Amino acid sequence: MSEIKFPLPVYKTPIAERKIIEIARWSVKKWGKKSAREYLANLDKIINLVASGDLPCQKNPEFSTRFSYYLAKQHYIFFEFQDDKLIVVTIFHTAMHIKERMYEEKLLIRHEIKDI
């Protein structure tokens, strides 16, 4: 078994990419461009810290037995660690019913991960 070499390259599923765009649009409308940029920069920083091995993720079998997550302010960022990469799987706002939403997206997520 090979040793993991950090930082892992980061890949995002199309679902995760779309959700980041949605977060950006909503944040601009709610708080303005400057605050939206700062919030998105924080999400990006967290993703990079996870990829570098400096920020540990959690597991919650109620959300998923497959994916790890990190709670970044108001969003859960879900990850899949593979030997040579980190995949940002999806992102959910804390106000969402995570278990149900994860179940709804499960098949599409699996398909999108295969394409990475």
N, C-alpha and C positions, 0 to 999 in steps of 0.2 A: 504494500500500500504506500503510495507516494505522500510525501509531506506537502501540506497546503502552502503555497507561496503567496504571501500577501504583498501588495493589495491585489485582490481578485478583480479581473475586468468585470464591469457592470453591464448587464443587458436588461432591457425592459420589454415586457410583453406589450403588444399593441393596446391591451386593456389598460395597463399601467400608464402608457403614454397618453391615452385619451383622458384618463382621470387627472393627470397632471395638468392637462390643458383646461379641463373643467374647473379644477381648483384655481388656476390662474385667472380665468374669466370671472368666476364668482368673487374671488378676492379683490380684483380690480373694481368691480361694481360695489362691493361692500365697504372696502377700506381705501381704495385708491391704488394707483400704480406703484408708489414707493413701498407701501406696506405689503402689497402682493409680491413684489420682487424680493423683499426681505423674507417673507414666509417661504417662497419657493427656494430661495437660497438656503434656508434652514433645512428644508426637505432634502435638497441636494447634498448638503454637508453631512446629514445623518446617513444617507445612502453611502457616501464615500467613507465615512467612519466605520460603517458595518463592513464594507468591502476591504478595508485595511485591517480588520480584525480588532480594532480599538473600541468597538461598541458592541456589547453582547445583545443578542436577540432573545426573545422568549418564545416558548411554545405554549399553546393552550388547546388541548384536544377538543374543546367545545367549539373553537373556531376552525381548526384544521389539525389533522394528525400529520400532515405532510409539510406544511409551511411554518416558518418562524416569522415573528413579527417584531416591530419596534413601534412604540407609541410616540409619535412626534407631534407634540402639542395636541391638535384636534384630529389627527389622522393616524390610523394604523397602517403601517407600510408592511406588506407581506413579502417575504423573501423565500427563495429556494437556493440553498447552497449546493453547488455541484463541485466536483474536484477542482476544476479549473476556472470556475466563474461563479458570479453571484447574479441571480435573476430577480429583478423587482417584478413580482407577480401581479399584484393589484394593490389598491389603496382604498381605504374606506374611512369616512368621517366617523367620529366617535358616536354621533347621534344615530347612526344606522344600526340596524339589527345585523350584526356581523355574521352570526351563524347562518342566518337565512340567506344573506347576500352571497356569502362564500359558497353555499350549496348551489345557488342559482348560477354562479359563474364557473363552477368546478369543471364542467366538460370543456368549455371554451378555453379556460386557462390551461388545461392539460394539452389541448391541441396547439395552443400558441407556444407553450414551452418546448414542444417537440420540434417546432420550426426554428428554434434558437440554437 
